[in-house]
Amino acid sequence: MRVDVKKFLFIGIKEERGAFFEQAQRLGLIDFIDAPADASAHKLEPSRHVDAIKILRGMPPEEQLEIADLSPATQIADAILGYKKELDLIEEKIRVTRLEIGRIAVFGHFDLNEIQDLRERGRRIIQFYCGKKGVRERVSGQQYLIYIDSDHGLDYFAGIHSTQTSYDGLVEMKLDRTLDLLQQDLIAAHDEKQRLEKALHAMAVYSQYLHRAFYAELNHNELKRAEGKARPVLEGSLFAATGWAPANRIDSLRTLARDLAVHMEEVAPATNEMAPTCLENENLGRLGEDLVGIYDTPSNTDKDPSIFVLFSFLLFFSIIVGDGGYGSVYLGLALYIRHKYPLLKGAKKRLLNLFTLLCVGCIGWGLLSSSFFGIAVSPDNPIRKVSLVTFLAEKKAEYHAVEKDGTFQKWVKQYPTLHEAQEGQNLIFLGYTENNGVRNYGLLATLTDQILLELALVIGVIHILLGLVRYLPRNPPYIGWIIFLAGSLLYFPSYLQAPSFINYWWGLPLDRGGAIGLQLIAVGIPLAIVLAVIKKGVLGLTEAMNLIQVFGDVLSYLRLYALGLSGSIVSATINDVAALLPFLLAIALIAIGHLVNMLLGIMGGVIHGLRLNFLEWYHYSFEGGGKTFKPLEIKHL
């Protein structure tokens, strides 16, 4: 529900300034407005607590300490950051040491002191070289050059000379530390790394404590920032602050102002000043509000679309996934997450609730469409008794049988078993072909595809009609498009000679429905244009162009059918191929194939389920471009 907000001016003595903002934060109802001169004067420094919390997230979970005093939190965060910095340095040292060991390991174990003694007493210099593999043949004639070994695509040499000597194709290597010393350094570095990791693991008991400290710091900073929005008046003896507050909570504000001797006065918004949008939702409405926030914030004159978006998204997601078996797997995952993380709060808890709701929706649509893991459901399966698609298929088959039209005659030629139909029998279960004792119910499959296609279009029309009706008082031309869409539902089945559920379920004759629909279309389009001209003048003539927009938006809902069909084809194909493979390969194919298909279903359901709301539906019932209402409030963990 969207709540209107009003702008208020608060004036009080400077001694009450701190108390006023503290009480306002506890109340959580005022969105304070920046003072013009100080709009960017209260920037917050990044919190060290956040960096420390991120580090502890990678630690194994530990039983948390309950500490009431938050004052040591900064020192604890600094200690964690210090350990992490030392750990990063020691890991870099280990990396560099390993590289150095790899560089000189080919020369084996030797003592640099002996090399230095040989240089001083024997007047001989020992030098080390490397070159590209194959350079050995080029320098084989050098009598003072000794080939050591080849490794890493390089040839290694040692030379004994009376003076510094260089060779063409060789690079001299400087060895500052021996292999033994480097290996000792590596062992010591690993020991130090283990010590630091244990120290960090020991700090994991402060994770919740640092979270509480972070929120306390965040609330303190937000309070100081809000205080900075107040302006001194009368040479600083008073303070003045302005802010937005919900119109349905003004009594609480007046009580706050009266207790602190602060004067509160409603003021008019400045020219071109945009009031924030305040949405107040609970339970399912709050889930819908989260979805609405993904795309845009409603304007301060929009109706709250949260509930509409939630249930529309639930329906679209369920149709796109289109499989009750997949929904069962999703639900199992949701229940596991609930068991694993029972203390989730806030946005994470709402996200899990939304996921659970979508799982139930997928199972429900799977029952209505008799779709589970791409497995064909037999006619005598109890699921068929609750299947909406099966029910509509029966009605459609009965309609064509009664009419004895060309469609039914075509069925009879394709499925001779229909001749055996007796009164009261379901025709859809007689329209089959048999191969090696396996029945293929082709008539039911054909009718199912047709009905799913029809449902996608009908759902699209109903969805857009809801948007048009919601904003009809603001846009009178919408009445014309409402009539046009209603007429289209009646006319196009007659024009295409493809009866819809209005004909075969509700009993409206096809030709009569077409005649009524054509009349409604003929009335709806001109009516929309006339009402637009009355409202906008000559510019209202452009309303005729919305015909393409409305028609195109309805056709866009065909993606529900297309995506659901593609998922069912993939799942059925996986099952068919797996039936031809050995047992273990079949199990692997089924597991991997269905997992990929489930992931694709989630992607398609989220993207296209939201898209139909945010693009097609919002076009008729959403202005957007609003500013979120952000009151000064105490944020909790």
Residue, then its C-alpha position, 0 to 999 in steps of 0.5 A: m500500500r502506498v501512503d501519502v507523505k507530507k512535508f513538515l518543518f521542525i523548529g526547536i531550541k538547540e539544547e533539544r537538537g540531539a534528543f529530537f533526532e535520537q527520538a526521531q530515529r527510534l520512531g523511524l518516520i521522518d525522511f529528513i531533507d538535506a540543507p541546500a548548503d550541506a547536501s554533501a557535507h556528511k559523507l561517511e568513511p568506510s567501516r573497518h567492521v565491514d572489512a573484518i566481517k568479510i574476512l570472517r565470512g571465510m572462516p569455519p562457523e564457531e559458537q558466537l560470544e555474547i558481549a554487551d559492551l561494543s567499545p572493544a569492537t574497533q580493536i577487534a576489527d583492527a586485530i582481524l585486519g592486522y592478521k589478514k594483512e600479515l597473512d597476505l604478506i606471508e602468502e606472498k613470501i611463500r609464493v616468491t620463495r617457491l619461485e626462487i626455489g624452482r629457479i635455483a633447484v637445478f643447481g642442487h645444494f651448495d654453500l655460498n661461503e665456499i664459493q666466496d672462499l674459492r674466489e678469495r683464495g683460489r682466484r676463481i669466480i664461479q658463475f651460473y647461467c641459463g639459456k633457451k633449451g638447445v643452446r647447449e650445442r652452441v656453447s659445447g666448445q667452451q672449456y670453462l663452461i659446465y652443463i648442469d641440467s635442463d628444466h622448464g624449457l631452459d639449459y643450465f650451466a656453471g662456469i669457473h673463470s678467473t674473471q667475470t665472463s659472459y656468453d652469447g645466448l646465455v643469461e647470468m643468474k645471481l644467486d643470493r641464497t642457497l637452496d637449503l636456506l630457501q627451504q628453511d625460509l619456506i618451512a618457517a613461512h608455512d609455520e607462520k601462516q598456520r599461526l596466523e590462520k589459527a589466530l584468524h579462526a579464533m576471531a570467528v567467535y566475534s562475527q555476530y559481535l562485529h555485525r552488531a557493532f557495525y549496525a551500531e556504528l551505522n545507526h550512529n553515523e546516520l544519526k549524525r548525518a541527519e543532525g547535520k541536515a538541521r540549520p541553525v536559526l536566530e544566531g544558533s539559539l534554535f535549529a530548524a529541520t525539514g522532512w517528509a513523514p507518512a500522512n497516517r502517522i502524524d499523530s505519533l510525530r505530534t506526540l514526539a514534538r510535544d514531548l521535546a517542545v519542538h514546533m512542528e508545522e506542515v509546509a508546502p513542497a518547493t516548486n518541482e520538489m519531488a515527494p518520496t514514495c512511501l510503501e507500507n507492506e507486510n507478508l506477501g505484499r512485502l515480497g512484491e515490494d522487493l520485486v517492484g524495487i528491482y526495476d524502478t520506484p513507483s512515483n508518489t502518485d502511482k498505485d502500489p503494484s506490489i501484490f499485482v507484481l508478486f502474483s503475476f510473477l508467480l504465475f508467469f514463473s510457474i508457467i515458464v518452468g512448467d514442471g511440477g517435478y522441478g518444482s518439487v526439487y526446488l521446494g526440497l532445496a528451499l526446505y533444506i535452506r530453511h533447515k540449514y539457516p533457521l535464523l535468516k532475517g530481513a531481505k534474505k528471509r524474504l528472498l527465501n520465502l519468495f523462492t518457496l512460494l515460487c516452488v509451490g507455484c511450480i508444483g501447482w502448475g505441474l498438477l494443472s498441466s500434468s507435467f512432471f520431469g517430462i514423463a507422460v502421465s497415463p490417462d488413468n493417473p489421479i493427476r488427470k482428475v485435477s488437471l486443468v489442461t486435461f479438463l479443457a482438452e476434454k471439453k474441446a474434443e467434445y465440442h468438435a465431436v458435437e459439431k462434426d466439423g472439419t477438425f473432428q473429421k481430420w481426427v477420425k482419419q488420423y486416429p481410427t480408434l475414435h470410431e469406437a467411442q461410446e457415449g460418456q467416453n473421453l475422446i482424448f484418450l481414444g485418439y492414440t496410435e500404438n507401436n509395439g504395445v506402446r500407446n502414443y496419445g497424439l490427440l491429447a498432446t495436440l490439444t494440450d499444445q493448443i490449450l497452452l498457447e490459448l492460455a498464454l494469450v488469454i493470460g496476457v489479455i487479462h493481465i493487460l486488462l488489469g493494468l488498464v482498469r487500474y489506471l482507467p480513472r486517469n486515462p479515460p481512453y483506456i475504456g476503448w482499449i478494454i472494449f477492444l481487447a474483450g472484442s478480440l477474445l471473441y472475434f479472432p477465434s471465429y476469424l481463425q476458426a479456432p474455438s476458444f474456451i469461451n466457445y467450447w466451455w462456456g457455450l458461446p457459439l463461435d459465429r455469434g461470438g465473432a459477430i459480437g467481438l467484431q462489433l466491440i472492436a469497431v466500437g472500442i478503437p474509435l471510442a479510445i481515439v475520441l476520448a483521447v481527443i477530448k483529453k489531449g486535443v489534436l494530439g489525441l489522434t495519435e491514440a490510434m497508434n496504440l493499437i499496434q502497442v496493445f496488439g504487440d503487448v498481448l502477443s508478447y505473452l506467447r513467450l510463456y507458451a514458448l519457454g514452457l514448451s521448450g523446457s518440456i521438450v528438453s526434459a522429454t528428450i533427456n528421458d528418451v535418450a536416457a532410455l537408450l543408454p546403459f544404466l549408469l550413463a542414463i543416470a548421469l544423463i538424467a541428473i546432468g540434463h535435468l539439472v541444466n534444464m532446471l537452471l535454464g528454467i529458473m533463468g527464463g522464469v525470472i527474466h521473462g516473468l519480471r519482464l512481462n510485468f516491468l515492460e508490458w504491464y507497467h506500460y499501462s499502469f505505472e509511471g515510475g521515476g519515484k524517490t524511495f522514502k528513506p526515514l531516519e531509523i534504527k537498522h537492526l541485524 
